[in-house]
Amino acid sequence: MEAPDDQVTYDTLEAFQGDYGAAGCTLKEIAKDYDFPLEFLVNSVCDLGVVPPIDSDKKVSDLLSGERIYALVEALTTIDPAEAYDRFADHNLAEIADYEEVPLTHIFQICAEYGFNLPLGVRTHLKRDEYSILLKEITGYQNEDDVP
């Protein structure tokens, strides 16, 4: 079935060159509208070459070029939102630091050592495999105040 002339379709790269559709939305708007985890979107943007931190209130067209916007939309359409949510830890870095009673600076050091993307700073939710590594590192951490 052919689309009417006044309907925008996203079957060509040219559709991602303008400031409409996904390109005209912010990452937060896309996450909300499509019930997609913001963590997945900001990590995808990092994977497409944008250096963290990522401002999720910027329009996608301000973060990415047409080809990369197309790649981001492809990523969104190839994964179920529930699967995308499952890829990330439930708690952000600030919550982990508080719960584990570890200084946030130590958590940032570990993340830097392993090269983890922290696109949202302290509000970043790590990928599950990164989270496992972080917890393993934290369990070996001893607070200087606890040293006899």
N, C-alpha and C positions, 0 to 999 in steps of 0.2 A: 504494500500500500504506500502510495506516495504522500509525502507531507505537504500540506498547503504552503503556498508561497510566503505567507506571513509568519510561519512557524519556524523558529530557530532550531536547527538540528546540529548535532555534534558528531557528525560522521566524517568531518574533514579537519585537517590541522588548521585551516584558515579560521574556523569557528573559535579558536583559542587565541587569536591574535588581537581581538578587540577587548573591550572592557565590559563585557556582558557575560551572562552565564556564570560558570565557575570562576572565570577570570575577574569578574566584578565583585565577587564575594570575599569576605574575610575567612580565614581558617576557622574562626569561632562560629561564623554563620553556617559554614558547610557542616561542621561537626554537629551543630544543633539541628539543622534542617534534615540531615540524613542520619541522625542518631549514630554518629561515628565518633570514636574516641579522638579527642584533640591530639593525644599523644601519638596516634598513628599518623595523623596529618603532619604534625611538626617534624616527626622523624622522617617521614617521606620527603619533606621539603629539604631536610638536611642531606638525605641520600641523593637528592637532585643537585647538590652543590651549594646550597645556602649555608653560610657559616652561622652557628648559634651565637647569641641567643636569637630566637625567632619571635618576632612581634606578631602574635596571632590576631591582632586587630587590624593589620595591614591587609589590603586587597591582595589576592593571589597574583594579580597582574603586576603588583609592585614588588613581589618577591621572585617571580619566575617569568621566563620567556614563554612564547607560544608552545614550542615543542615540549618544554618541561611541564607546562600546565596540562598539556595533553597527556603526558606520562602520569601526572598526579591523578587525573580523572580516570585513567586506565587502572591505576592501582585501586581506586575507590570502587570501581565496578567489578573487580576481579576477586574481591574478598567480602565475606559477610561481616556486617558490623559486630556481631557477637564474637566471631573469630578474631577480629581486630582487637576487641576489648580483652580477650583472653591472652593476647600477646604481651600485655603490660602488667606490671605490679599494681596492686590496689592502692598502695600508699606512695606519696611523693617523697622526695628527699628530705624535706623538712620534717615530715611526719615520721619517717624512718629514724632520723637523728633523735627526735624526741622520744620515741618509743624505745629505741635501743640505748638511750642515754649516752650517745656518742656525739662529740662535737661535730657540727656541720662541716667545719673545715677539714676534719679527717675524712668525712665521706667524700668531699670534693677532691681530696688528694687521691683517694682510691679510684674514683671515677677518672681522674686525669691520667693516672698510671695505666689504666686499662684502655684509655682512649674512648670512653663512653661519650656519646653526644648528650649534652644537657641543654636542649633547645628552650626549655622554660625555666632554666635556673633552678632554684629551690623547689619550684612547683613541678619539676620533671618527674614523670613516672617512668622508671627504667623498664626496658624489655625484660621479660622473665629470666632469661639466661644471664643478663647483666645483674639483675637483682640477686640471683643465686650467688654469683661471684662476690657481690658486695657483702651479703650476709656472711659468707664464709670468711671474708677478710675481717669483718667487724667482730666476729666471735673470737678472733685471735688478738683483738685490740685490748690493751689494758690502760685504763685511765691513770695518768701520773699521780693523781691524788690517792689512788688505791695502793700504790707501791709502799711497802713498809719502810 
